[in-house]
Amino acid sequence: MHEQLARIYHLARRMVVAPLWRAPVVAFAAGLLARLLGPARAGLGAALAVLAGWLALVLPLNPFTAAGPVARLPGAAVLLAVYMQAGRGQGRARGAVPGWVGLPLYAVAASWWLRGAPLDGPGIANLVPVILGLAGAAVVAGRVAARDAGTTTIAAAAALAAALELSGAAPHWSRAALAPAAAGLGMLGLGEAVAPLAQAIVLVAVAAVAASNRGRFVPVDLAAAAPFLVWVLAPRLLPRLNRAGPALAAGLAAVCGVGLVWGAMTLLNHR
């Protein structure tokens, strides 16, 4: 009996410390701890929970000097926390930065950081499509997150992880997408946490595209569309499910979104 319990313990320990589960487990635990900050500071707590998950993903690499795009995600999470705190209240709260000022500044700073913080002319010129993509995706995510209780955004993160895995992207991208999903599970029910979680999903999608695109259309570009498909489909599925609940609608939307992305990838590969 003792040997069986020891075997189960060591198996569970290996699962927790395995690279696949390290980021989401840490993000989930950090999300549970972030609930102690209270509903009013749930947005900051969500950003910090994602930061903890991404730190667990990239360590022991130095997340502030490593050249790899995924290793720069923790720095992007810090920028996200600053952006969400500065824009709290959408410019209506005292001291808040108006959205039309904060969003462009955030998009420029986050894109510059994710691209490796270039200082030369060509590197800065190559930032333009990343800045536009991040800003546009952030606007869309912000609008859909305002109407989401949290389950749809969790499903969107899971769909992104599955789509990135199907696209053949490096495994760390799907693990990075699981971090906001796990943080969302830890903070489920706190509405203010949804917006930063949605923006964290956007960061993973944009960073994966920026890291993989070489001037042509690749499957990762399609994978990045998966969370947006979930955000679009889930509200449309909910009225047709006869009170089955938003969680089921979000799950079905994730399955449909990943299926659509997989079908598009299949057509792309057969061209």
KETORLUM-638843 format. One line per 5 residues: number of its first residue (from 1); their letters; for each residue x, z, y of C-alpha. Coordinates in nm, 2 decimals, decimal comma. Example, Ala and Ser with C-alpha at 12.3 -4.5 7.8 and 13.67 -1.06 7.14 Angstrom:
<nodes>
1	AS	1,23 0,78 -0,45 | 1,37 0,71 -0,11;
</nodes>
This chain:
<nodes>
1	MHEQL	0,00 0,00 0,00 | 0,28 0,09 0,24 | 0,45 -0,24 0,17 | 0,13 -0,44 0,24 | 0,09 -0,25 0,57;
6	ARIYH	0,45 -0,32 0,67 | 0,41 -0,69 0,59 | 0,09 -0,71 0,80 | 0,27 -0,53 1,08 | 0,57 -0,76 1,08;
11	LARRM	0,35 -1,07 1,06 | 0,15 -0,95 1,36 | 0,47 -0,88 1,55 | 0,60 -1,22 1,48 | 0,28 -1,38 1,60;
16	VVAPL	0,29 -1,18 1,92 | 0,65 -1,27 2,00 | 0,62 -1,63 1,89 | 0,66 -1,88 2,17 | 0,31 -2,01 2,13;
21	WRAPV	0,14 -1,68 2,18 | 0,38 -1,50 2,42 | 0,25 -1,64 2,74 | -0,13 -1,60 2,67 | -0,09 -1,26 2,52;
26	VAFAA	0,11 -1,13 2,82 | -0,14 -1,30 3,06 | -0,44 -1,14 2,88 | -0,28 -0,80 2,89 | -0,19 -0,85 3,26;
31	GLLAR	-0,55 -0,96 3,33 | -0,68 -0,64 3,17 | -0,45 -0,43 3,39 | -0,54 -0,63 3,70 | -0,90 -0,52 3,66;
36	LLGPA	-0,78 -0,18 3,78 | -0,73 -0,34 4,13 | -1,10 -0,37 4,16 | -1,34 -0,66 4,22 | -1,23 -0,70 4,58;
41	RAGLG	-0,87 -0,78 4,48 | -0,95 -0,97 4,16 | -0,81 -1,29 4,31 | -0,47 -1,14 4,36 | -0,49 -0,98 4,02;
46	AALAV	-0,56 -1,32 3,86 | -0,27 -1,48 4,03 | -0,04 -1,20 3,92 | -0,17 -1,22 3,56 | -0,09 -1,59 3,54;
51	LAGWL	0,25 -1,52 3,69 | 0,32 -1,26 3,42 | 0,22 -1,51 3,15 | 0,44 -1,79 3,29 | 0,73 -1,55 3,33;
56	ALVLP	0,69 -1,46 2,96 | 0,69 -1,83 2,88 | 1,01 -1,92 3,06 | 1,23 -1,61 3,02 | 1,51 -1,56 2,94;
61	LNPFT	1,56 -1,86 3,17 | 1,60 -1,78 3,53 | 1,26 -1,90 3,68 | 1,40 -1,92 4,03 | 1,70 -2,15 3,97;
66	AAGPV	1,62 -2,34 3,65 | 1,59 -2,71 3,69 | 1,32 -2,77 3,43 | 0,97 -2,82 3,58 | 0,80 -2,57 3,35;
71	ARLPG	1,06 -2,30 3,44 | 0,95 -2,34 3,80 | 0,59 -2,24 3,73 | 0,64 -1,87 3,81 | 0,76 -1,96 4,15;
76	AAVLL	0,45 -2,18 4,19 | 0,24 -1,88 4,09 | 0,40 -1,67 4,37 | 0,30 -1,95 4,62 | -0,05 -1,95 4,47;
81	AVYMQ	-0,08 -1,58 4,52 | 0,03 -1,61 4,88 | -0,21 -1,90 4,94 | -0,51 -1,72 4,79 | -0,44 -1,41 4,99;
86	AGRGQ	-0,38 -1,59 5,31 | -0,69 -1,80 5,28 | -0,91 -1,51 5,16 | -1,26 -1,56 5,31 | -1,20 -1,93 5,38;
91	GRARG	-1,11 -1,85 5,74 | -1,40 -1,62 5,81 | -1,22 -1,30 5,73 | -1,01 -1,15 6,00 | -0,65 -1,27 5,97;
96	AVPGW	-0,73 -1,54 5,72 | -0,57 -1,88 5,75 | -0,83 -2,16 5,78 | -0,85 -2,39 5,48 | -0,76 -2,70 5,67;
101	VGLPL	-0,43 -2,53 5,76 | -0,35 -2,34 5,45 | -0,42 -2,61 5,19 | -0,18 -2,87 5,32 | 0,09 -2,61 5,37;
106	YAVAA	0,04 -2,48 5,02 | 0,03 -2,83 4,87 | 0,36 -2,92 5,04 | 0,53 -2,60 4,95 | 0,41 -2,60 4,58;
111	SWWLR	0,49 -2,97 4,54 | 0,83 -2,93 4,69 | 0,90 -2,64 4,46 | 0,77 -2,80 4,14 | 0,98 -3,12 4,21;
116	GAPLD	1,29 -2,91 4,21 | 1,31 -2,83 4,58 | 1,48 -3,16 4,68 | 1,67 -3,17 5,01 | 1,77 -3,53 5,02;
121	GPGIA	1,57 -3,82 5,17 | 1,47 -4,00 4,85 | 1,37 -3,67 4,68 | 1,15 -3,57 4,97 | 1,00 -3,92 4,99;
126	NLVPV	0,90 -3,89 4,62 | 0,70 -3,58 4,70 | 0,42 -3,77 4,87 | 0,21 -3,86 4,56 | 0,26 -3,51 4,42;
131	ILGLA	0,14 -3,35 4,75 | -0,16 -3,58 4,76 | -0,25 -3,52 4,40 | -0,21 -3,14 4,42 | -0,41 -3,12 4,74;
136	GAAVV	-0,69 -3,34 4,61 | -0,70 -3,15 4,28 | -0,70 -2,82 4,45 | -1,00 -2,91 4,67 | -1,19 -3,02 4,36;
141	AGRVA	-1,10 -2,71 4,16 | -1,19 -2,49 4,46 | -1,54 -2,64 4,49 | -1,62 -2,62 4,12 | -1,48 -2,27 4,08;
146	ARDAG	-1,71 -2,15 4,36 | -2,00 -2,22 4,12 | -1,84 -2,09 3,80 | -1,88 -1,74 3,65 | -1,55 -1,78 3,47;
151	TTTIA	-1,63 -1,92 3,13 | -1,61 -2,29 3,23 | -1,27 -2,24 3,39 | -1,14 -2,07 3,07 | -1,27 -2,36 2,87;
156	AAAAL	-1,11 -2,60 3,12 | -0,77 -2,44 3,06 | -0,82 -2,45 2,69 | -0,91 -2,82 2,71 | -0,60 -2,89 2,92;
161	AAALE	-0,39 -2,72 2,66 | -0,54 -2,92 2,37 | -0,52 -3,25 2,57 | -0,16 -3,19 2,65 | -0,09 -3,13 2,29;
166	LSGAA	-0,26 -3,45 2,19 | -0,07 -3,64 2,46 | 0,26 -3,57 2,30 | 0,38 -3,36 2,60 | 0,65 -3,10 2,54;
171	PHWSR	0,50 -2,79 2,37 | 0,56 -2,56 2,67 | 0,30 -2,74 2,88 | 0,02 -2,65 2,64 | 0,14 -2,29 2,63;
176	AALAP	0,15 -2,28 3,01 | -0,21 -2,40 3,02 | -0,31 -2,12 2,78 | -0,19 -1,85 3,03 | -0,47 -1,90 3,28;
181	AAAGL	-0,72 -1,92 2,99 | -0,60 -1,58 2,86 | -0,59 -1,43 3,20 | -0,95 -1,54 3,26 | -1,05 -1,37 2,94;
186	GMLGL	-0,89 -1,05 3,05 | -1,07 -1,07 3,39 | -1,40 -1,22 3,27 | -1,69 -1,11 3,49 | -1,49 -1,08 3,81;
191	GEAVA	-1,60 -1,38 4,01 | -1,32 -1,36 4,27 | -1,07 -1,43 3,99 | -1,20 -1,77 3,91 | -1,06 -1,96 4,21;
196	PLAQA	-0,69 -1,87 4,15 | -0,73 -1,94 3,78 | -0,87 -2,28 3,85 | -0,58 -2,35 4,09 | -0,33 -2,23 3,82;
201	IVLVA	-0,48 -2,49 3,59 | -0,43 -2,76 3,86 | -0,07 -2,65 3,89 | -0,01 -2,70 3,52 | -0,18 -3,04 3,52;
206	VAAVA	0,00 -3,17 3,83 | 0,34 -3,03 3,72 | 0,30 -3,19 3,37 | 0,22 -3,53 3,53 | 0,50 -3,51 3,78;
211	ASNRG	0,75 -3,42 3,50 | 0,63 -3,69 3,26 | 0,54 -3,99 3,48 | 0,81 -4,25 3,51 | 0,64 -4,50 3,73;
216	RFVPV	0,38 -4,60 3,47 | 0,06 -4,48 3,32 | 0,13 -4,24 3,03 | -0,10 -4,02 2,81 | -0,01 -3,71 3,00;
221	DLAAA	-0,19 -3,86 3,30 | -0,51 -3,87 3,09 | -0,46 -3,52 2,96 | -0,45 -3,39 3,32 | -0,81 -3,51 3,36;
226	APFLV	-0,94 -3,29 3,08 | -1,01 -2,97 3,29 | -1,20 -3,18 3,55 | -1,41 -3,33 3,28 | -1,50 -2,98 3,16;
231	WVLAP	-1,59 -2,87 3,52 | -1,81 -3,18 3,56 | -1,98 -3,17 3,22 | -2,05 -2,80 3,17 | -2,31 -2,76 3,45;
236	RLLPR	-2,49 -3,07 3,32 | -2,50 -2,95 2,96 | -2,63 -2,60 3,05 | -2,99 -2,69 3,13 | -3,01 -2,89 2,80;
241	LNRAG	-2,91 -2,61 2,58 | -3,22 -2,40 2,61 | -3,07 -2,08 2,74 | -2,79 -2,09 2,49 | -2,56 -1,96 2,76;
246	PALAA	-2,28 -2,08 2,99 | -2,01 -2,00 2,73 | -2,16 -2,24 2,48 | -2,20 -2,51 2,75 | -1,84 -2,46 2,85;
251	GLAAV	-1,72 -2,48 2,49 | -1,92 -2,80 2,43 | -1,79 -2,95 2,75 | -1,43 -2,87 2,65 | -1,49 -3,04 2,31;
256	CGVGL	-1,64 -3,34 2,48 | -1,37 -3,35 2,75 | -1,09 -3,34 2,49 | -1,27 -3,60 2,28 | -1,30 -3,84 2,58;
261	VWGAM	-0,93 -3,79 2,66 | -0,83 -3,85 2,30 | -1,04 -4,16 2,28 | -0,88 -4,29 2,61 | -0,54 -4,22 2,47;
266	TLLNH	-0,62 -4,40 2,15 | -0,73 -4,71 2,35 | -0,42 -4,68 2,57 | -0,19 -4,67 2,26 | -0,35 -4,98 2,12;
271	R	-0,31 -5,19 2,42;
</nodes>
